[in-house]
Amino acid sequence: MNRNRLLTVGIFVSLLLNVFLVAYVGTMLARPPEPIPVLAATPVEIGNSIADSLSGEAGTRLRSKLGDVGPQLLRNFREYRRALAAASELLKAETVDTQALRQAVRQARDARAEIGSMLTDSFVETAATLSPEERRKLIRRFRLQ
């Protein structure tokens, strides 16, 4: 091929790449943003996921502790979701009632904190009864080391 022909082909390929990139970027910018996941799994599912990673007896102990607090966990989870829904409705209003929004966010935060405390207490009580090997396995599961 002569030099002019190579230059023409190069310019054509460059033009095609530019058109592709502009189309791709335009598509990405036009796409609505993904909603932020609030809390996809229920607290009991989170606890059971941890229990599944433990050996039979340790997993059973954790499930038992979660079973004891399960109804309260679910109540707190419903309260958390209700408070988030209330905050969402307040944000849709023409003018935002900051006092009511602050209260709804505070209720959601308190419910979420209570859920975390209950899960943590159940987990810590169970972790204290685990063998060193089970604790190492748990650490690897959470990729802490």
Legacy VTK file of the C-alpha trace (Angstrom):
# vtk DataFile Version 3.0
C-alpha trace
ASCII
DATASET POLYDATA
POINTS 145 float
0.000 0.000 0.000
1.163 3.470 -0.674
1.500 6.108 1.981
-1.714 8.018 1.046
-3.750 4.841 1.227
-2.386 4.034 4.722
-3.124 7.568 5.862
-6.710 7.327 4.557
-7.285 3.974 6.296
-5.789 5.343 9.549
-8.036 8.400 9.498
-11.092 6.211 8.775
-10.278 3.861 11.688
-9.719 6.852 13.973
-13.079 8.309 12.931
-14.840 5.000 13.667
-13.224 4.793 17.114
-14.231 8.360 17.912
-17.838 7.704 16.863
-17.894 4.561 19.007
-16.465 6.373 22.060
-18.889 9.304 21.712
-21.824 6.882 21.434
-20.619 4.884 24.453
-20.069 7.956 26.644
-23.406 9.420 25.520
-25.181 6.199 26.445
-23.511 6.097 29.853
-24.436 9.714 30.586
-28.042 9.234 29.464
-28.552 6.188 31.704
-30.303 7.007 34.980
-28.121 6.375 38.041
-28.571 3.108 39.879
-30.436 3.467 43.175
-28.243 3.180 46.228
-29.001 -0.116 47.992
-30.089 0.649 51.517
-30.099 -2.731 53.174
-30.780 -5.496 50.696
-30.629 -8.438 53.095
-32.667 -8.659 56.258
-30.686 -8.791 59.511
-31.648 -12.431 60.025
-30.311 -13.276 56.539
-27.041 -11.513 57.384
-26.747 -13.476 60.622
-27.599 -16.756 58.911
-24.973 -16.047 56.268
-22.388 -15.729 59.035
-23.740 -18.872 60.710
-23.439 -20.785 57.423
-19.717 -20.073 57.374
-19.212 -21.652 60.804
-18.889 -25.337 61.630
-22.025 -27.278 62.488
-22.112 -26.709 66.242
-20.922 -23.097 66.141
-23.365 -22.272 63.347
-26.158 -23.878 65.326
-25.270 -21.791 68.403
-25.311 -18.576 66.382
-28.621 -19.493 64.736
-30.042 -20.210 68.192
-28.958 -16.792 69.482
-30.372 -15.160 66.360
-33.592 -17.094 66.836
-33.895 -15.613 70.318
-33.591 -12.043 69.010
-35.077 -12.680 65.549
-38.538 -11.193 66.187
-37.004 -8.002 67.634
-34.524 -7.832 64.733
-37.384 -7.994 62.260
-39.358 -5.335 64.159
-36.324 -3.039 64.101
-35.808 -3.785 60.413
-39.426 -2.860 59.643
-39.022 0.332 61.694
-35.847 1.134 59.780
-37.557 0.669 56.421
-40.600 2.668 57.579
-38.395 5.559 58.696
-36.547 5.514 55.354
-39.850 5.558 53.490
-41.019 8.502 55.610
-37.792 10.385 54.841
-38.258 9.631 51.154
-41.792 11.043 51.202
-40.613 14.169 53.002
-37.957 14.711 50.330
-40.603 14.543 47.590
-42.494 17.523 49.027
-42.338 20.944 47.388
-40.734 22.366 50.527
-38.787 20.150 52.897
-39.825 20.074 56.532
-36.325 19.842 57.980
-37.529 19.052 61.475
-39.648 16.102 60.298
-36.869 14.930 57.965
-34.331 15.096 60.784
-36.698 13.048 62.980
-37.235 10.413 60.256
-33.497 10.109 59.636
-32.863 9.893 63.382
-35.453 7.098 63.695
-33.842 5.200 60.817
-30.389 5.638 62.348
-31.575 4.467 65.763
-33.297 1.396 64.319
-30.208 0.546 62.260
-27.966 0.985 65.316
-30.184 -1.343 67.333
-30.044 -3.948 64.563
-26.253 -3.681 64.516
-26.041 -3.988 68.293
-28.220 -7.077 68.369
-26.270 -8.774 65.572
-22.971 -7.818 67.169
-24.000 -9.131 70.587
-25.116 -12.452 69.100
-21.944 -12.724 67.061
-19.593 -11.812 69.937
-21.230 -14.282 72.319
-20.838 -17.011 69.712
-17.278 -16.007 68.745
-16.173 -16.416 72.348
-17.108 -20.111 72.144
-15.307 -20.813 68.851
-12.103 -22.785 68.597
-9.024 -20.944 67.303
-9.382 -22.748 63.947
-13.038 -21.689 63.627
-12.070 -18.074 64.389
-9.344 -18.184 61.709
-11.881 -19.597 59.253
-14.261 -16.770 60.120
-11.524 -14.177 59.621
-10.766 -15.629 56.197
-14.480 -15.497 55.332
-14.547 -11.769 55.971
-11.131 -11.344 54.342
-9.768 -9.476 57.319
-6.292 -10.970 56.774
LINES 1 146
145 0 1 2 3 4 5 6 7 8 9 10 11 12 13 14 15 16 17 18 19 20 21 22 23 24 25 26 27 28 29 30 31 32 33 34 35 36 37 38 39 40 41 42 43 44 45 46 47 48 49 50 51 52 53 54 55 56 57 58 59 60 61 62 63 64 65 66 67 68 69 70 71 72 73 74 75 76 77 78 79 80 81 82 83 84 85 86 87 88 89 90 91 92 93 94 95 96 97 98 99 100 101 102 103 104 105 106 107 108 109 110 111 112 113 114 115 116 117 118 119 120 121 122 123 124 125 126 127 128 129 130 131 132 133 134 135 136 137 138 139 140 141 142 143 144
